Amino acid sequence: MYMIRWTGRDPAEALRIYRLKDLIEKSFGNLKERLSMRRMSVSSEENFEGKLFVQFVALKLMSYIKRQMEENALFNDYTIHSLLDELDTIGYYQQPDKDHHLSEITQKQHRLYELMEVPTPR
């Protein structure tokens, strides 16, 4: 588990920790909204564990996205939420017994996938 510790000496470090706290809170809010994790009402312990696992994976992905955004200076142009919204517009369509079809992927979206080091959907 990652622990946040501040020695009280460096104001820049205090700001970094505050922003990290904010990211964590927003990530949980994002889980509640995007993954319908507002309530953990489940009919079995197995379902509960499944939901917790999905939340864990989602938080790991959010952590990866944040790191990639920092490394590529994307926070100058995006928040995590706005970056996800930009990529969320890509639609996936499939009819039974047919190949899938994606909506148009813009150059901007291609570039974001490239910066995230994730293959662009095909």
N, C-alpha and C positions, 0 to 999 in steps of 0.2 A: 504494500500500500504506500502511496506517495504522501509524505508528510510535509506540510508547509511550516517552515521555521524561520523566524526573523530574529536577528540578534539586537535590533534596535539601533544600528549604527548608520545604515546607508538608506537615505530617502528613496533613491532609485530602486533599490531592492524592495522597499516597502510598497512602492507603486506597482512593481512587477507582481508581488504577492497579491495585492488587492485585485489586480486585473485577472490573475489566475482564479481567484475566488469568484469573481464575476463570471468568468468563462464557465466554471463548474456549475454555478447556479443557472446560467442560461442553457447549458447543456441538459440539465435535468428538466428545465422548462420545455426545451425542444423535444425531449423524450415524451413528455406528457402530451404535447400537441401533435407532433408528427407520427409518433408510434402508438398513439392512443393508450398511453401508460398512466393515465390520470388515476384510474382505480385499478387496484390489483385484485378485483373480484374474480376468483377462479373456482372451479368445481373440484380441483384435486391438487395435491401437493406437486404432482408431476407438471401440471399446467403452470403452477406458480414458479417452479424452478425454470421452466422453459421461458417464461416472461422475464425472469431475472437474468437469464443468460442473454436474451436478446438485448436487454438494457446494458449489460456489461459490454457486449460487442459494439453497440452503438456508441458508448462512451469511449471505447478504445479508438473507434473510427474518428470521433470528434477530436480526440487528442492528436491523432495523426494529421488531420486536416489543419488544426491550429499550428502544428509544427511546420507543415509545408507552407502555410500562409506566412509565417514568420520568416522562414528561410528565403522566400521569394518576394518579400515585401508586398504581399497582397493586401495587408491591412491598411495600406495607403488608399486603396480603392474599394475595399469590401469589408463588411463584417462577416463573421462566419454565417450568420443567418442570410445575408444578402448573397453570398457565394452559393449557398445551398439552394436559394430561390432561383438563381441564374441557371443552375444545372437541373433543377426540378422541372423545368419546362420541357425537357426531352420526353416525348411520349413513346411508349412501347405498345404495339398492337399486334395481336395474333389471332387468327381464326383457326378453328380446329382443322387439323391435317394440312396446314399451310405454314410456310415460313413466316417468321416474324417481320415486322416492319417498324422502323423508328421514324419519328418525326424529324424534321430538318435539324441538323446540329450546326450551329453557327461557328464561324472562325473563333469568336471569343470563347465559346464553350470548348472547342478543340484545344485552344491555348490553355485554358484552365485545367483540363484533364492532363495535358502535358506537364504543367507546373506541379500538379499533384502527384506526378509519376504513376498515373493510372491509365490503362489503355482506354481510348475513346470507344464508347459502345458501338457495335456494328450490327 
